[in-house]
Amino acid sequence: MNVLFLIPPSDLTGRRVVVDRLFGCNYGYDYKPAIHLLTSATVMASKGDSVRFMDCPAEGIDLRAWKERIGREKFDVVVFFTTWLSAEIDLGAAQMMVERQKNIRVVFMGAYPTWKPELFLRNNGHFVIRGEAEATLVELISSFETSSLPLNTIKGVSFLENGKIVHNQRRDLLDLDTLPVPDRRLLKGRYFLNKVEGYPATVMCVSRGCSYGCTYCAPHALDQSIELECVRHGLEKPRLRLRSVQNVIAEFQAIAAAGFQGIDIADNQFVWGRERTIRICEGIKPLKLQWVCYARADHLKDKEMLVLMKEAGCRLIYIGTESFDQRILDDVHKQCTVQDYVDAVERVRSAGIEPEVSVLIGASGLETRETVLRSMREARKMKTRFVHCSIAMPLPNTALYKIAKEKGWIKAGDFVPVDNVRDGIMDLPSLKAVEMKILLKGFYRTQYLSAGFVVKQVSRIRSWHVFVQKMKAFSLFVYGLIRVSR
């Protein structure tokens, strides 16, 4: 079958910025490959289907050009990976596809469709895949083609039957080593990753799930989908699944062979144990790739491991510090101390790797204006190049969502998607959403618009392409700052 994996043109809804499809909670200042959608496209291509991965923002396809294309290119199925902020644009694109190609089937997967399938099942030609999508998508498209597999037997699917929504039973989770390496040849566009200096750059994920229980956790968008499917069935948070060391090294090798120089490892946590990390680093060191990753502070205690990570190409480690108030860390079940953060930043820097820290506003009912300002001050004392700042979202897959609903913190009564690097939706006992927004705005102004910061960024630019992309990211930042001010 002819299957289109689509990210619609950003001007379909009149917005200037594009939705981040990796975590799904903001309009990104950089633009990364939608790795979860690409993995599903690769699986279908490996089964012999004719696959087109069309990332309109990356390929420079605006609304007018896209309408022309779908008027002349015919597809049997169009697949969307829909995040919290992309529902409007994805549903609008689906409607246009149906109007121009009457018999096309529309498949939605991702966090928002998993949470509320009913919003996406507009007619009998619409289908929702809940949770982990790859195996379900193979069976669903096979059923479209041959009709030998009844829809009601395909686990993980929601669909309309006689005007009523049918939710099939959940599907068991995959062995990640059974998935193919994402075929990055399907990507036709240009991407820019702010944290990665090597160009061209790409994204990879080497695990799914997390063994920790932070109440606010906003993992990558696929993990949100998987967790929401567990919530739907009253199950506990799914277990951590790691790809084998050999499998991870094989993907690094494939990325290097394809000509990429930089990688953003977008797992919620990359450093799962000293031995595993060292074996991966030993395997990829000869590739001379540059890469960045995310890691918990309490997993960054081994200096030898960090040095080997540096030698293997690690240039930056994003450490989710979130708050520098120990009471808040304990309240959100972070299982880290403020001293862990101080020690981790020092060790990472001494190993020759750049650390990056964060401040998350409003993840706890104990948060006040004073605790936020203290966290901002302490984060700045770390003297990292970036301090990422955002507002906690009560995502429906989190414990924070349940707490916020019970305590009446959510202003609209239930979760409403907003850009969490610009806005908030909770009024906490001692800190309102509008106050969080003001604090966020002030933080952006003092840190990112300072002369020292601008000079530091310009001094790191090594190519015209990076300069152009940095200017684009900066203009989007200023645009976002204006929106925050409203």
Secondary structure, DSSP 8 states (H G I E B T S, - for coil): -EEEEEE--GGGGT-SS-B-SSS-SSB-SSB---HHHHHHHHHHHHTT-EEEEEEHHHHT--HHHHHHHHHHS--SEEEEE--TTTHHHHHHHHHHHHHHSTT-EEEEESHHHHH-GGGT--STTEEEE-SS-HHHHHHHHHHHHH--S-GGGSTTEEEEETTEEEE--------GGGS----GGG--S--B-TT--SSSEEEE--EE--S---TT----HHHHHHHHHHHHTT------EE--HHHHHHHHHHHHHTT--EEEE-SS-----HHHHHHHHHHHGGG--EEEEEE-GGG---HHHHHHHHHTTEEEEEE----S-HHHHHHTT----HHHHHHHHHHHHHTT-EEEEEEEETSSTT--HHHHHHHHHHHHHT--S-EEEEE----TTSHHHHHHHHHT-BTTSS-----TTT---B-BTTB-HHHHHHHHHHHHHHHHTSHHHHHHHHHT--SHHHHHHHHHHHHHHHHHHHHHH-
